[in-house]
Amino acid sequence: MSKISWKGGTLLAPLPAVMVSSGSMEKSNIITVAWCGIINTSPPKTYISLRPERYSHEIIGASGEFVINLTPSSLAKKADFCGMYTGRCVDKFKKCAFTKEKASKVDAPMIAECPISIECKVSDIIPLGTHDMFLADIVAVNVDETLIENGRLCINRAHLAAFAHGEYYKLGERIGKFGFSVKKKVAPKKKQ
């Protein structure tokens, strides 16, 4: 396989297409973010990166908290809308007919229509150039009970959306699970 070399750029894909809610139950905002991920396991830490001119940057900078709402593919068009318009001019909860749901550990509302909502408290803000990275502690994870079977999270039922190079995708079928490449094969039982 032959590859062409390009200059460095933001071509890591796929990324989660998440809707980040901030503010309070009375005055809130939603911004769609693809610059998002996990930083650490213990303590559980995440990050989002926002441009300083964004309305959500102002809100999260003042409150020190936000909620990452994982987006099901059925809400991709609404998620895209939340990334196109500013909360300074548009009430995105109202315009998208989203239901505000009270979070357990932060004041920022969760989006009830999203199957998983991750409550976060900012621990550090790191200016990086075009974006500031909000490092945050994950203080609670809220999961729709329909995604749990026998105490296990069945995340495939969430039908999450992903973002890759300017386009949205619906996550597809499972092709393996962590450790499947080294799992010992079980010999079939002999028939007697």
GIMO-V455743 format. One record per backbone hydrogen bond with DSSP energy under -0.5 kcal/mol. CO is the residue of the C=O (numbers start at 0). NH is the residue of the N-H. E is the energy in kcal/mol with one decimal. If there is no record, write none. Layout:
BEGIN
co & nh & e
CO & NH & E
CO & NH & E
END
This chain:
BEGIN
co & nh & e
3 & 5 & -0.5
8 & 10 & -1.5
10 & 12 & -0.6
14 & 162 & -3.1
15 & 17 & -0.9
16 & 70 & -0.6
17 & 19 & -0.6
17 & 32 & -2.8
18 & 20 & -0.6
18 & 68 & -2.5
19 & 30 & -2.1
20 & 66 & -2.4
21 & 28 & -1.9
26 & 23 & -2.8
28 & 21 & -2.1
30 & 19 & -3.4
32 & 17 & -2.3
33 & 35 & -1.7
34 & 48 & -2.0
36 & 46 & -1.7
39 & 44 & -2.0
43 & 137 & -2.7
44 & 38 & -2.5
44 & 39 & -1.3
45 & 135 & -2.5
46 & 36 & -1.6
47 & 133 & -3.3
49 & 131 & -3.2
50 & 53 & -1.9
53 & 57 & -1.3
54 & 58 & -1.9
55 & 59 & -3.0
56 & 60 & -2.4
57 & 61 & -1.6
58 & 62 & -2.6
59 & 63 & -2.8
63 & 121 & -2.5
65 & 119 & -2.7
66 & 20 & -2.3
66 & 68 & -0.7
67 & 69 & -0.6
67 & 117 & -3.1
68 & 18 & -2.5
69 & 71 & -0.6
69 & 115 & -0.5
70 & 160 & -2.8
71 & 74 & -2.3
72 & 75 & -1.6
74 & 78 & -2.7
75 & 79 & -2.6
76 & 80 & -2.1
77 & 81 & -2.2
78 & 82 & -0.9
79 & 82 & -0.8
79 & 83 & -0.7
80 & 83 & -1.2
80 & 84 & -1.6
85 & 88 & -1.3
85 & 89 & -1.7
89 & 91 & -1.2
90 & 94 & -3.0
91 & 95 & -2.2
92 & 97 & -2.4
93 & 96 & -1.0
97 & 99 & -0.5
98 & 111 & -2.6
100 & 109 & -3.4
109 & 100 & -2.3
109 & 111 & -0.7
110 & 113 & -1.8
114 & 143 & -2.8
115 & 69 & -2.6
116 & 118 & -0.6
116 & 141 & -3.2
117 & 67 & -2.7
118 & 138 & -2.1
118 & 139 & -1.1
119 & 65 & -1.9
120 & 136 & -3.0
123 & 134 & -2.4
124 & 126 & -0.6
125 & 132 & -3.0
130 & 127 & -2.3
131 & 49 & -2.4
131 & 133 & -0.6
132 & 125 & -2.8
132 & 134 & -0.9
133 & 47 & -1.2
134 & 122 & -2.9
134 & 123 & -1.5
135 & 45 & -2.5
136 & 120 & -2.2
136 & 138 & -0.8
139 & 118 & -2.7
140 & 142 & -0.5
141 & 116 & -2.5
143 & 146 & -2.3
144 & 147 & -1.4
146 & 148 & -0.5
146 & 153 & -3.8
148 & 151 & -1.8
151 & 148 & -2.6
152 & 154 & -0.8
153 & 156 & -1.9
154 & 157 & -1.8
155 & 158 & -1.1
158 & 72 & -3.8
159 & 170 & -2.5
160 & 16 & -1.1
161 & 168 & -2.8
162 & 14 & -2.6
163 & 166 & -1.1
166 & 163 & -2.9
168 & 161 & -2.9
168 & 170 & -0.5
176 & 179 & -2.6
178 & 181 & -1.5
178 & 182 & -0.7
184 & 186 & -0.5
END
